[in-house]
Amino acid sequence: MPPPQRLTMLNDDARMRVIVTGGLGFIGSVTALRFNAAGNSVLVVDSVESNVVSAIDLRAVGIEVIEDSVANYLAACGTIEADLVVHAASPVGAAGVLRHPFGIAEHIVGATAAVGKACLAAGARLCHISSSEVYGLDGVLSERTSPRVPVEHSARVEYALGKLTSEAVLAGLARRGLKHSCLRPFNVVGARQSRFGGFVLPTFVQQALAGLPITVFSDGGQTRAFLDVEDLVDFIVAAASSQHAFQSACFNVGNPANSCSILELAQRTRVLLCSSSQIEFVDATEIYGPDYVEGASRHKLCHVERALALGWRPHRSLDEIIRAVAEHYRVRRDMRNSDARDNHALPARHSPAR
Ligand SMILES: NC(=O)c1ccc[n+]([C@@H]2O[C@H](COP(=O)([O-])OP(=O)(O)OC[C@H]3O[C@@H](n4cnc5c(N)ncnc54)[C@H](O)[C@@H]3O)[C@@H](O)[C@H]2O)c1
């Protein structure tokens, strides 16, 4: 275990050229804006297939944006110039992955391998956003836990295996000199996250604001630990300043203090937003179709000692996050188009209240 390091923010002496793939998405956009605000030169590459901010918004603050896939960008530019690449481009979400039948693993592994090779050739460090789904297990998970490969196949399993295989590919490139870290975030939430793709908190908040039923899948007894997106980006920034982070380590990044059941999340959302919505227990396959499957883990919680050892701490409480998501959706519509089958959950004619 590396010794604890102070969480250093980037300063004028540490200006970097940073590439953020998926930088128009939920996590990528917060990452790109943070590195940009710290005075770094930032390039975003995003295929705009599930973006939550527009290229115009990022260009307005001086971020360079290429609207294309990672594969096309790398094929066109040949070599990259960067000190750090944050690779966040990926199909994502329990329902979002259903839009990529039989292609998810190829998509994830192909893009990650290409990014890893480009970083190796350029001498750039790579922060790869993997997923806590790689574990395929129920319980409180640490980086020392061996993942389980389920016997049943589904888009969700393919996503998890794509992420796990990507980690293995990068570990192979590390033997040839790649400096990288793999982050396994646990249930990231925050303003701008879209409900499309199947994410629970923006769905609950938008339903509560519109006075519509809050749709809880199954009996709501599943437990999750919710991490604020700004806390995740704090970790990415801390890792960028740490030599230890790029020694091929995997890091769980989550907030155990924000653990709760999905039913409790629905109740807290309803109470905090003073909503008249009723809570309804529904079968997710009625909303997303028969290919939707629940995660392998009914209880997916995390040990985060390895991340804490870098000096990082998650700060934002679940109630604060629920309020922040509500503030966002009180005045804005969900940016993404309805490409998943969840119009049932929030019909287009119901715009969020106020
Ligand atoms: N949101 C979570 O709770 C969570 C949890 C664990 C891991 N992750 C991982 O974090 C990363 C970001 O997730 P997010 O929640 O911000 O999702 P998102 O859908 O909001 O963002 C992903 C972005 O990547 C872009 N993209 C997809 N494929 C691309 C490609 N081939 N080339 C270029 N751009 C591409 C999309 O247009 C989108 O803007 C993903 O790798 C995801 O697997 C997310």
The ligand as a Gaussian input file, in Angstrom:
#p B3LYP/6-31G(d) Opt

LIG

0 1
 N      -22.159000       6.864000     -14.125000
 C      -21.728000       5.916000     -13.304000
 O      -22.293000       5.669000     -12.234000
 C      -20.507000       5.102000     -13.671000
 C      -20.097000       4.120000     -12.767000
 C      -18.977000       3.377000     -13.071000
 C      -18.268000       3.623000     -14.240000
 N      -18.691000       4.568000     -15.098000
 C      -17.886000       4.798000     -16.326000
 O      -17.596000       6.189000     -16.410000
 C      -17.465000       6.565000     -17.777000
 C      -18.357000       7.760000     -18.053000
 O      -19.704000       7.424000     -17.750000
 P      -20.858000       8.518000     -17.711000
 O      -21.778000       8.144000     -16.628000
 O      -20.255000       9.872000     -17.716000
 O      -21.581000       8.210000     -19.096000
 P      -22.102000       9.195000     -20.240000
 O      -22.905000       8.375000     -21.180000
 O      -22.731000      10.410000     -19.639000
 O      -20.732000       9.646000     -20.936000
 C      -20.036000       8.851000     -21.859000
 C      -19.633000       9.748000     -23.018000
 O      -18.826000       8.990000     -23.907000
 C      -19.228000       9.254000     -25.244000
 N      -18.823000       8.079000     -26.025000
 C      -19.322000       6.821000     -25.970000
 N      -18.632000       6.018000     -26.788000
 C      -17.665000       6.787000     -27.372000
 C      -16.609000       6.542000     -28.305000
 N      -16.398000       5.317000     -28.819000
 N      -15.803000       7.566000     -28.674000
 C      -16.002000       8.811000     -28.147000
 N      -16.973000       9.100000     -27.267000
 C      -17.786000       8.098000     -26.882000
 C      -20.718000       9.506000     -25.168000
 O      -21.205000      10.293000     -26.242000
 C      -20.838000      10.253000     -23.822000
 O      -20.764000      11.653000     -23.994000
 C      -17.801000       5.317000     -18.581000
 O      -16.604000       4.670000     -18.941000
 C      -18.566000       4.461000     -17.625000
 O      -18.446000       3.098000     -17.950000
 C      -19.805000       5.330000     -14.849000

